Amino acid sequence: MYLVLDKVRKEFDNKVAVDDLSLEVPQGVIYGIIGPNGAGKTTTIRMIMNIIAPDSGRVLFENREADGRFTDRVGYLPEERGLYKKMLVKDVMIYLAELKGKKAAEVLPQIDRWLTRMELIDYRDRKVEDLSKGMAQKLQFLTTILHDPDVIILDELFSGLDPINMELLKDVLLDLKRAGKTILFSTHVMEQAEKLCDHICMISSGRKVLDGKMSDVKAQFGKNSIQVEMEGDGAFVRSLPGVAAMTNFNNYLELRLDKGANPSAILRQIVDKVEVKRFQVVEPSLYDIFIDTAKVSRTKLMGEGEEARRV
Amino acid sequence: MSKFWVIFKREYTQVVKKKSFLVGIFLTPILMAAFMVLPALLAGSEQTASEHMAVVDQSGLSIGTRFEEALQKYTVGEDSLPAYVFDQVFEVSVDDNARRISLVDSLSAAIQAKQIKYLLVVMPHPELSDNNLALVTNSDDFRAIRRFEQSLTDIISAIRLEHSDVNLPVDSVLSLTRSVDLPLRDSQGEAIPFEVKYFAALILVMLIYGMIVTYGTMLMRSVIEEKSSRIMEVMVSSVSPFQLMLGKVMGLGAAAFTTVLVWVLLGAGFMLFGGTAGASMMGDAISRMIFNPVIVVFFVLFLISGYLLYSTIFALIGSILNSEKESQNYIFPIVMILILPVMVGIGVVRDPYVMWAQIMSYIPLFAPTLMVMRIMFIAPTQMEYSLFSGIVAEGTISLLLVVAATIGMIWLTGRVFRVGILMYGKRPTLPELARWIRHR
C-alpha cells in the first residue's frame, strides 16, 4: 500500500478526536475521507502531514515512517486557508515551492502555465491582497500542486467555491489523477465525494464506519433505493411495510428499502394515494449509505448539507 | 538550499526591500545627529558678529565704563572684531531714579526692536546687593552671560575692597581669591567628562534597545499575521515549526544587524573623512570611546545575544496571541524591562560597581543594556590592561548567562510555538502553556 494509517489515535483534552483509525490509500486514486464536521477529518489529515503527532499509531508512506522527506512529496491544502497578502502572486508561488525543496528556476515556467489555466495570469505580478476570494482560493490550490507532488491532500477543497471554479478545479484533479498522482481529499458534502472518488472512507466521531472502493461500497448496499417524484402529500409512505428510511423533499421522495422488500408492491400502494410522475429503483447515495452505517441522525447530516450549500 | 535559509532569505529581503527600511537607515542617524548637535548649536551658537549693548549706570562708580573696558578682551571672528560693542553708556546721578527708569524703558524698547542685544542696569550700591544689578536681554546665551558675570564680579569685588579695611593691592587680592576650576582625572590619568561617558553609553544602549524593540515587535507582528491569515498551517506542512521560528528570528535579526552595520560604517566614514572638520570635540570624544575594541566586542555580542533572547520571547508571545491589538499589552512590560537600566543609569554613572548594578548585570533580561552601559563607564579608562580587568570578567560571565538564557528561551519558545501557532481563539492559560511545553 502507498499510504497507510495504522491504528492512529489522537486525544485533545480527554476528548478522542481520532480513535484507532486505520486507512490504506492505494497509489493513483482519488480517495475521499467523508464525514460530518467534527468527525476527525482534519485531525486525521494533520497527523498524515506530521503537523500534529498521533498519541499512538503510525503513518506509513511507501512502507516507511512518513517524515520530512515525505512532506516534500506532498501538496497540502488546509481547510483554513491563507497566503501572504503583501507578496506578489508569483513570489508567493515561488516561495512555497522553495519550501518544498524546489528551485525558483524549476517552477518558473510552471507558474505561467498554471496561472493561465486558472485564468489568473493577469495577476501574476500583482499582490495577493488584490485577488478576489475565489481567485485567492484558486491561487492557494496552485501553490499546493506547483511543486509537482506525488500525493495531494485537500481538506474541504470545494468549500466556498462557485460552480464554475469548482468545475475548473475538478478538471485539474482528474488530470492529476491521470498523471498518476494520488489525491486524498476530505469533505462533508457527500455529493462531491460521490462524483469524484474512486475510494472512500467514512468516519464518524473519530471512527471509521466504512471504507473501500466506491463501486464495492455501492454494490454492497445493492439497488435498494427508490426515487419517487409525485404530487400530493407523501408523508404516509414512511409507514408502508418494507420502507426502512425516507427523505421527504415535498414533491420528491428518496426511500431506502428493507432487505428483500419488493419495490413493485410499494409502488402499487403509492399510486393508490397520490399522482406519481416518476418511479425509479437506484443505487443508494453515499448520503444514504452513511446514515445507514453510521447511524447518524438524519437531521445532523442534513444540517451539515445545508451548511455546505450556504458557504 | 535548506528550508531554514529559504525562510531566512524571505524574512530578510521582505524587510530590507521595503522603502521604509532604506529611509529609516539613513534618516535615523541624521535625526540622531540632529538631536545631539542641535541643542548644542542653539545653546552655544557661535557668535559671528559684534553684539550691541548699552549700560545705564546709576552707581556713580563708573561701573559702566569699567565694564566696557573689561569686555574689550573678547573678540569675534578672524578679524578680531570686538565681541561686544557699547552703543551707549549712560551715567545717571545717584538720586535721579526717574531718568534711570525712562532710560531703561526706552532702551528696553530698543532691545525689543533688536537694535541692541543687552542692557546692563546698575542701580545705586551694587556692591551691597545683587538686586541692584540687572541684565535686560531676550537672549539666553549662557556664555555671554558667564562672561558678564565674571567681569562684574571682578569690578564689584574691587569696589568692595576699596571700601574695606583690607590694605592690599586690588589686583593681588583678586588673583588670590580667584575661584578654582577642579580638573577631573581618573585613576588611569584619563579625563573623560561625565557627559561624554553618559552620551556614549546612551548611544550604544539606545542602539541595542532600538534594534530589539523594532525587530522584536516586527517578529511578533509577523507571527501573529501568519496566524491570523491562516498561512501558518501551510508553512508547518512544509517546514518544522522550529525551522520556521529560527528562520524568522535570524532573518529579522540579520536585517537589524544590517542596520547597525550601515550605521557603524557611516559613523566610521564620518570620523575618517569629515570627523576633524565637522565633529564637535564632544562628538570626537564619544566616537573615540565607542570604537574602543573592548567595547565594540561586548556591544556586538550583547546586541546579538540580547536580540536573540528578546526576539524569542516576542515570538513566543506572538504564537499564543490572535490579534495585533492583544499584543500591545505585552509590548509595554518588555520595553520597560529593557529600558530600566537607562532609567537607573544616573546611579550607574555615579558608581558603576554599585551593588545592585552588579547583581542586575547577572539577570539576563537586564544584562544586555545594563552591562554595555557599565562597561562603557569603566572600560575606556582601563584600556591598557582591559583584558584582565574586573569588568571584562564580569561582562563575560554576564554574557554567558544571557547566552544560556537565550538557549533555554529558544527551546521553550520552540515547544510553545509548535502548538500555539495552530491554536485559534482563546488565549492559553498558564497550566495549558505548561502542558504544551511538556507535550512530546
Chai-1 contact restraints between the chains, C-beta under 6 A:
chainA,res_idxA,chainB,res_idxB,connection_type,confidence,min_distance_angstrom,max_distance_angstrom,comment,restraint_id
A,M49,B,S237,contact,1.0,0.0,6.0,A-B,restraint_1
A,I51,B,V236,contact,1.0,0.0,6.0,A-B,restraint_2
A,Y76,B,S237,contact,1.0,0.0,6.0,A-B,restraint_3
A,P78,B,E233,contact,1.0,0.0,6.0,A-B,restraint_4
A,E80,B,R230,contact,1.0,0.0,6.0,A-B,restraint_5
A,E80,B,E233,contact,1.0,0.0,6.0,A-B,restraint_6
A,R81,B,R230,contact,1.0,0.0,6.0,A-B,restraint_7
A,G82,B,S229,contact,1.0,0.0,6.0,A-B,restraint_8
A,G82,B,R230,contact,1.0,0.0,6.0,A-B,restraint_9
A,G82,B,I231,contact,1.0,0.0,6.0,A-B,restraint_10
A,L83,B,I231,contact,1.0,0.0,6.0,A-B,restraint_11
A,Y95,B,R10,contact,1.0,0.0,6.0,A-B,restraint_12
A,E98,B,V6,contact,1.0,0.0,6.0,A-B,restraint_13
A,L99,B,K3,contact,1.0,0.0,6.0,A-B,restraint_14
A,L99,B,V6,contact,1.0,0.0,6.0,A-B,restraint_15
A,L99,B,S238,contact,1.0,0.0,6.0,A-B,restraint_16
A,L99,B,V239,contact,1.0,0.0,6.0,A-B,restraint_17
A,K100,B,S238,contact,1.0,0.0,6.0,A-B,restraint_18
